[in-house]
């Protein structure tokens, strides 16, 4: 058992896991990210482990079971504090999975109180008076109201969380946070006395997150997006260090696989195409009736001669109306799974063609691609954009692969082109 493990993290999707790991590395922690719950003890001497699950949109009972399995493994490795990480847009429905997983972890840890905040100011996610903003607009006006799996139609996180949990939900507002650790701890004590089990926390800047961090020292469970992570390593006496993000030198061919339908990813696809670089769209409707394998082979035949000239893009990114039309034919879950499996097969095929620098966009797509590549563990490297680092892993064929797993909502418009320049 490692003797240095401080923080044990459970992330509800793969891009979110690398997002969290990225912030921990930048704040001085040595971090390993595992794909799923490991079956053997931790061998690496690290400060934090992020267990990446694919549990954001599965049935709540399954998400709870997977999260509890991750908790048991992390406890067995000696983790001093547990961090449940979800998306900075609080992706969920009235049925879960943020609330149910939070409650299950609280019960397992024997704690009656935790906090909840998806705030990540570096990516424009701020919480003010309990309302979540994406950039300058409320969450439900940001495009997230059109999310195909977890449409977010209410920006009030107290209401959203209360609908998902039996525990009373309260608020630690911006005025309290601005006063620092002492005031935050006093507010926590007052809320607990009122029977509150989960407190949404305001944060409009990194300064707020750094003020919040010390107040969370010793709290058995923290639930948040990745932003809160910047204030936690200092609780364990750690400081930022460049050594934590060093990766092996990059080589091989380059490609992008995109399955996100977010506003940000749509813009990134358009930018990549506008540069004149080769791009091929996969029409979800073309995958029906057993045609998926044929479509994948068509994509790989197209890509093979182009890869020597620089990165290629394969995408299923589409406008919300187009996505809804396919969902109407196939159903939401089947349409999503069909696209994920096809893109995962494309990613595996591209690696077989010699791609060793791969960008994947979209949480569900990233999960499917990582699993298809047989990746069990990721070493976290330098940041491309807030929340998105390059990582290094070994695929099932034994080849080293540099891979970036990008949440759909993250990254600047030129992300797909600049990512490869950022890799040493």
C-alpha positions as CSV (number, residue, x, y, z in Angstrom):
1,X,0.0,0.0,0.0
2,X,1.3,3.5,-0.9
3,X,2.0,5.7,2.1
4,X,1.6,9.0,0.3
5,X,-2.0,8.7,-1.0
6,X,-3.9,11.7,0.2
7,X,-6.9,12.1,-2.1
8,X,-9.0,9.4,-3.6
9,X,-11.2,10.6,-6.4
10,X,-14.2,9.1,-8.2
11,X,-15.2,10.7,-11.5
12,X,-18.4,10.0,-13.3
13,X,-16.9,10.2,-16.8
14,X,-13.5,9.9,-18.4
15,X,-13.0,13.5,-19.6
16,X,-14.1,14.7,-16.2
17,X,-11.5,12.5,-14.6
18,X,-8.6,14.0,-16.7
19,X,-10.0,17.5,-16.0
20,X,-9.8,16.8,-12.3
21,X,-6.4,15.1,-12.5
22,X,-5.1,18.1,-14.6
23,X,-6.0,20.6,-11.8
24,X,-4.5,18.4,-9.1
25,X,-1.2,18.0,-11.1
26,X,-1.0,21.8,-11.7
27,X,-1.4,22.2,-7.9
28,X,1.6,19.9,-7.2
29,X,0.1,16.5,-6.8
30,X,1.5,13.4,-8.5
31,X,-1.6,11.7,-10.0
32,X,-2.6,8.5,-11.6
33,X,-5.9,8.1,-13.4
34,X,-7.3,4.6,-13.7
35,X,-9.9,3.5,-16.2
36,X,-12.5,1.8,-14.1
37,X,-11.9,0.3,-10.7
38,X,-8.5,-1.5,-10.6
39,X,-8.4,-5.2,-9.7
40,X,-5.0,-5.0,-8.0
41,X,-3.5,-2.7,-5.3
42,X,-2.0,0.6,-6.3
43,X,1.7,0.2,-7.3
44,X,2.6,3.9,-8.0
45,X,3.8,6.2,-5.3
46,X,1.4,9.1,-5.8
47,X,-0.6,11.8,-3.9
48,X,-3.9,11.2,-5.6
49,X,-5.7,8.6,-7.7
50,X,-8.6,9.4,-9.9
51,X,-10.8,6.4,-10.7
52,X,-12.6,7.2,-14.0
53,X,-16.0,5.7,-14.3
54,X,-18.5,5.9,-17.1
55,X,-21.5,6.4,-14.8
56,X,-22.9,9.8,-15.6
57,X,-25.9,8.7,-17.6
58,X,-26.4,5.0,-16.6
59,X,-29.2,4.0,-14.3
60,X,-28.7,5.5,-10.8
61,X,-28.5,2.0,-9.1
62,X,-25.6,1.0,-11.4
63,X,-23.8,4.4,-10.9
64,X,-24.1,3.9,-7.1
65,X,-22.8,0.3,-7.3
66,X,-19.8,1.4,-9.4
67,X,-19.0,4.4,-7.2
68,X,-19.2,2.3,-4.0
69,X,-16.8,-0.2,-5.6
70,X,-14.4,2.6,-6.4
71,X,-14.7,3.9,-2.8
72,X,-13.9,0.5,-1.3
73,X,-10.8,0.3,-3.5
74,X,-9.6,3.8,-2.7
75,X,-10.1,3.2,1.1
76,X,-8.1,0.0,0.8
77,X,-5.2,2.1,-0.7
78,X,-5.3,4.4,2.3
79,X,-7.0,7.5,0.8
80,X,-7.4,10.2,3.5
81,X,-10.2,12.1,1.7
82,X,-12.7,11.2,-1.0
83,X,-13.6,13.5,-3.9
84,X,-16.7,12.8,-6.1
85,X,-16.2,14.7,-9.3
86,X,-19.0,15.6,-11.7
87,X,-19.3,17.9,-14.7
88,X,-18.9,21.7,-14.4
89,X,-22.4,22.0,-16.0
90,X,-23.8,19.7,-13.3
91,X,-25.0,17.2,-15.9
92,X,-27.9,15.2,-14.4
93,X,-31.6,14.6,-14.4
94,X,-34.2,14.7,-11.6
95,X,-33.5,11.0,-11.2
96,X,-29.7,11.5,-10.8
97,X,-27.0,10.6,-10.8
98,X,-25.3,13.3,-8.8
99,X,-27.7,13.2,-5.9
100,X,-28.0,9.4,-5.5
101,X,-24.3,8.8,-5.7
102,X,-23.6,11.6,-3.2
103,X,-26.0,10.1,-0.7
104,X,-24.6,6.6,-1.2
105,X,-21.0,7.8,-0.6
106,X,-22.1,9.8,2.5
107,X,-23.8,6.7,3.9
108,X,-20.8,4.5,3.2
109,X,-18.4,7.1,4.8
110,X,-20.7,7.7,7.8
111,X,-20.8,11.4,7.2
112,X,-23.8,13.7,7.6
113,X,-22.5,16.7,5.6
114,X,-20.8,17.5,2.3
115,X,-20.6,20.4,-0.2
116,X,-21.5,20.6,-3.8
117,X,-20.2,23.1,-6.3
118,X,-19.4,22.6,-10.0
119,X,-17.7,26.0,-10.2
120,X,-14.7,26.2,-12.5
121,X,-14.0,29.9,-13.2
122,X,-11.1,29.2,-15.6
123,X,-13.7,27.7,-17.9
124,X,-16.4,30.2,-17.3
125,X,-18.4,28.1,-14.8
126,X,-19.4,30.2,-11.8
127,X,-22.0,29.8,-9.0
128,X,-23.7,33.0,-7.7
129,X,-26.5,32.9,-5.1
130,X,-26.8,29.2,-5.9
131,X,-27.3,29.8,-9.7
132,X,-24.8,28.2,-12.2
133,X,-23.6,30.4,-15.0
134,X,-21.8,29.2,-18.1
135,X,-19.9,32.2,-19.3
136,X,-22.2,35.2,-19.0
137,X,-25.5,33.4,-19.2
138,X,-27.4,31.1,-16.9
139,X,-26.8,27.4,-17.5
140,X,-30.3,26.8,-19.0
141,X,-29.5,29.5,-21.6
142,X,-26.1,28.2,-22.6
143,X,-27.0,25.4,-24.9
144,X,-27.0,22.8,-22.2
145,X,-30.8,22.9,-22.3
146,X,-30.5,21.0,-25.5
147,X,-28.1,18.3,-24.2
148,X,-29.3,15.0,-25.7
149,X,-28.9,13.0,-22.5
150,X,-29.0,15.4,-19.6
151,X,-30.8,18.6,-20.7
152,X,-30.3,21.3,-18.0
153,X,-33.3,23.5,-17.9
154,X,-32.8,25.0,-14.4
155,X,-29.7,26.9,-13.3
156,X,-30.7,26.9,-9.6
157,X,-28.4,24.2,-8.1
158,X,-30.2,24.1,-4.8
159,X,-33.4,23.1,-6.6
160,X,-31.6,20.8,-9.0
161,X,-29.8,19.0,-6.1
162,X,-32.9,18.9,-3.9
163,X,-34.8,17.0,-6.6
164,X,-32.2,14.3,-6.5
165,X,-31.6,13.8,-2.8
166,X,-33.6,13.0,0.3
167,X,-31.2,15.1,2.4
168,X,-31.9,18.8,2.9
169,X,-29.9,21.0,0.6
170,X,-28.7,24.5,1.6
171,X,-26.4,27.3,0.4
172,X,-23.1,28.8,1.4
173,X,-23.3,32.1,-0.4
174,X,-20.7,34.4,-1.9
175,X,-20.7,36.8,1.0
176,X,-19.7,33.9,3.4
177,X,-17.1,32.6,1.0
178,X,-15.5,36.0,0.6
179,X,-14.8,36.1,4.4
180,X,-12.7,33.0,4.2
181,X,-12.1,29.7,6.1
182,X,-13.5,30.8,9.5
183,X,-16.7,32.1,8.1
184,X,-17.2,29.1,5.9
185,X,-16.7,26.7,8.8
186,X,-19.2,28.7,10.9
187,X,-21.7,28.5,8.1
188,X,-21.2,24.8,7.7
189,X,-21.8,24.3,11.5
190,X,-25.0,26.4,11.3
191,X,-26.3,24.4,8.3
192,X,-25.6,21.1,10.0
193,X,-27.5,22.3,13.0
194,X,-30.4,23.0,10.7
195,X,-30.3,19.5,9.4
196,X,-28.7,20.4,6.0
197,X,-26.8,17.5,4.5
198,X,-25.6,19.0,1.3
199,X,-24.6,22.7,0.8
200,X,-24.2,24.3,-2.6
201,X,-21.3,26.7,-2.5
202,X,-20.9,30.0,-4.4
203,X,-17.7,30.6,-6.3
204,X,-17.1,33.3,-8.9
205,X,-13.3,33.3,-9.0
206,X,-10.3,31.1,-8.3
207,X,-9.8,33.3,-5.2
208,X,-13.1,31.9,-3.9
209,X,-11.9,28.3,-4.5
210,X,-8.7,29.0,-2.7
211,X,-10.6,30.4,0.3
212,X,-12.9,27.4,0.2
213,X,-10.1,24.8,0.1
214,X,-8.8,25.2,3.8
215,X,-12.4,24.9,5.1
216,X,-12.7,21.5,3.4
217,X,-9.6,20.1,5.3
218,X,-10.7,16.9,7.1
219,X,-14.1,16.7,5.4
220,X,-14.6,13.0,4.6
221,X,-16.3,13.6,1.3
222,X,-16.1,16.5,-1.1
223,X,-18.4,16.6,-4.2
224,X,-17.6,19.1,-6.9
225,X,-16.5,19.8,-10.5
226,X,-12.8,20.0,-11.0
227,X,-12.4,23.6,-9.8
228,X,-12.4,22.9,-6.1
229,X,-9.3,20.7,-6.7
230,X,-7.0,23.8,-6.9
231,X,-7.6,24.5,-3.3
232,X,-7.0,21.1,-1.8
233,X,-3.4,20.1,-2.3
234,X,-2.2,22.9,0.0
235,X,-4.1,21.1,2.8
236,X,-1.6,18.3,2.5
237,X,1.4,20.6,2.4
238,X,1.9,20.4,-1.4
239,X,2.8,23.2,-3.8
240,X,2.7,23.5,-7.6
241,X,5.6,21.7,-9.4
242,X,6.4,21.3,-13.1
243,X,7.8,17.9,-12.5
244,X,4.3,16.4,-11.9
245,X,3.3,17.0,-15.5
246,X,6.2,15.6,-17.5
247,X,5.4,13.0,-20.2
248,X,7.4,10.9,-22.7
249,X,8.3,12.7,-25.9
250,X,5.6,12.5,-28.5
251,X,5.8,10.8,-31.9
252,X,3.6,9.1,-34.5
253,X,0.6,10.3,-36.5
254,X,-2.2,12.6,-35.4
255,X,-6.0,12.5,-35.4
256,X,-9.1,13.9,-33.7
257,X,-12.3,11.9,-33.0
258,X,-15.3,14.0,-32.0
259,X,-18.6,12.8,-30.7
260,X,-19.8,15.8,-28.7
261,X,-22.8,17.8,-29.8
262,X,-22.0,20.8,-27.6
263,X,-21.9,24.4,-28.8
264,X,-18.1,24.6,-28.1
265,X,-17.3,21.4,-30.0
266,X,-19.5,22.4,-33.0
267,X,-17.4,25.5,-33.2
268,X,-14.1,23.5,-32.9
269,X,-15.2,21.2,-35.7
270,X,-16.1,24.2,-37.9
271,X,-12.7,25.9,-37.2
272,X,-10.8,22.7,-38.1
273,X,-12.6,22.4,-41.3
274,X,-12.1,26.0,-42.2
275,X,-8.4,25.6,-42.0
276,X,-8.6,23.2,-44.9
277,X,-7.5,20.1,-43.0
278,X,-9.2,16.8,-43.9
279,X,-12.4,16.0,-42.0
280,X,-15.1,13.3,-42.4
281,X,-18.5,13.3,-40.8
282,X,-20.3,10.1,-39.7
283,X,-24.0,10.3,-40.1
284,X,-25.7,8.5,-37.2
285,X,-28.5,7.4,-39.5
286,X,-26.0,5.6,-41.7
287,X,-25.0,3.3,-38.8
288,X,-28.4,1.7,-38.6
289,X,-29.4,-1.7,-39.8
290,X,-26.0,-3.3,-39.1
291,X,-24.1,-0.8,-41.3
292,X,-21.8,0.4,-38.6
293,X,-18.8,-1.8,-39.4
294,X,-19.0,-0.8,-43.1
295,X,-19.0,2.9,-42.2
296,X,-16.0,2.4,-39.9
297,X,-14.0,0.7,-42.6
298,X,-15.0,3.5,-45.1
299,X,-13.6,6.1,-42.6
300,X,-10.4,4.2,-42.1
301,X,-9.8,3.8,-45.9
302,X,-10.4,7.5,-46.3
303,X,-8.0,8.4,-43.4
304,X,-5.1,6.1,-44.2
305,X,-3.5,8.1,-47.0
306,X,-4.2,11.5,-45.4
307,X,-2.5,10.9,-42.0
308,X,1.0,11.5,-43.3
309,X,0.0,15.1,-44.0
310,X,-1.0,16.0,-40.5
311,X,-4.1,15.5,-38.3
312,X,-7.4,14.3,-39.6
313,X,-10.8,14.8,-38.0
314,X,-13.6,12.2,-37.8
315,X,-16.7,13.5,-36.2
316,X,-20.4,12.8,-35.6
317,X,-20.9,16.3,-34.1
318,X,-24.3,17.7,-35.2
319,X,-26.8,20.4,-34.4
320,X,-29.4,19.6,-31.7
321,X,-32.2,19.3,-34.3
322,X,-30.3,16.7,-36.3
323,X,-29.5,14.7,-33.1
324,X,-33.2,14.7,-32.1
325,X,-34.2,13.4,-35.5
326,X,-32.0,10.4,-35.1
327,X,-33.1,9.8,-31.5
328,X,-36.7,9.8,-32.7
329,X,-35.9,6.9,-35.0
330,X,-33.7,4.9,-32.7
331,X,-34.3,6.1,-29.2
332,X,-32.0,8.2,-27.1
333,X,-29.9,5.4,-25.6
334,X,-29.6,3.3,-28.7
335,X,-28.6,6.3,-30.9
336,X,-25.9,7.4,-28.5
337,X,-24.5,3.9,-28.1
338,X,-24.4,3.4,-31.9
339,X,-22.4,6.5,-32.4
340,X,-20.1,5.8,-29.4
341,X,-19.3,2.3,-30.6
342,X,-18.6,3.4,-34.1
343,X,-16.3,6.2,-33.1
344,X,-14.5,3.9,-30.6
345,X,-13.9,1.5,-33.5
346,X,-12.6,4.3,-35.6
347,X,-10.2,5.4,-32.8
348,X,-8.9,1.8,-32.5
349,X,-8.4,1.6,-36.2
350,X,-6.6,4.9,-36.3
351,X,-4.1,3.7,-33.6
352,X,-3.6,0.6,-35.6
353,X,-2.7,2.8,-38.6
354,X,0.0,4.5,-36.5
355,X,-1.8,7.3,-34.8
356,X,0.0,8.0,-31.5
357,X,-1.3,11.5,-30.8
358,X,-5.1,11.3,-30.4
359,X,-7.6,14.0,-29.3
360,X,-11.1,12.7,-28.3
361,X,-14.0,15.1,-27.8
362,X,-17.0,14.3,-25.7
363,X,-17.4,12.5,-22.4
364,X,-19.3,9.5,-23.6
365,X,-17.1,9.2,-26.7
366,X,-13.9,9.4,-24.6
367,X,-15.1,6.6,-22.4
368,X,-15.9,4.4,-25.3
369,X,-12.6,5.1,-27.1
370,X,-10.5,4.5,-24.0
371,X,-12.2,1.2,-23.4
372,X,-11.8,0.2,-27.0
373,X,-8.1,1.0,-26.9
374,X,-7.7,-1.2,-23.8
375,X,-6.2,1.6,-21.8
376,X,-6.1,0.9,-18.1
377,X,-4.2,3.8,-16.7
378,X,-3.3,7.4,-17.7
379,X,-0.3,9.5,-16.8
380,X,-1.4,13.1,-16.6
381,X,0.7,15.7,-18.4
382,X,0.6,19.4,-19.5
383,X,-2.5,21.4,-19.9
384,X,-3.8,22.3,-23.4
385,X,-6.7,24.4,-22.2
386,X,-8.3,24.7,-18.7
387,X,-9.6,21.3,-17.8
388,X,-7.9,19.4,-20.7
389,X,-4.4,18.0,-20.3
390,X,-2.4,15.7,-22.6
391,X,-2.0,12.2,-21.1
392,X,0.2,9.2,-21.9
393,X,-1.0,5.6,-21.9
394,X,-0.3,2.2,-23.3
395,X,-3.0,0.7,-25.5
396,X,-3.9,-3.0,-25.7
397,X,-1.3,-3.5,-28.5
398,X,1.4,-2.2,-26.2
399,X,2.1,1.0,-28.1
400,X,2.5,4.3,-26.2
401,X,-0.2,6.8,-27.1
402,X,-0.5,10.5,-26.2
403,X,-4.2,11.1,-25.7
404,X,-6.3,14.2,-24.8
405,X,-9.9,13.6,-23.5
406,X,-11.8,16.8,-24.0
407,X,-15.2,17.5,-22.4
408,X,-17.6,18.7,-25.0
409,X,-18.0,22.1,-23.5
410,X,-14.3,22.8,-23.0
411,X,-11.6,24.3,-25.1
412,X,-11.1,27.4,-27.3
413,X,-12.4,27.4,-30.9
414,X,-9.0,26.5,-32.3
415,X,-8.5,23.6,-29.8
416,X,-8.3,20.8,-32.5
417,X,-5.5,22.6,-34.3
418,X,-3.5,24.0,-31.4
419,X,-3.6,20.8,-29.3
420,X,-0.8,19.1,-31.3
421,X,1.4,22.2,-31.1
422,X,1.2,22.1,-27.3
423,X,2.5,18.5,-27.1
424,X,6.3,18.4,-26.5
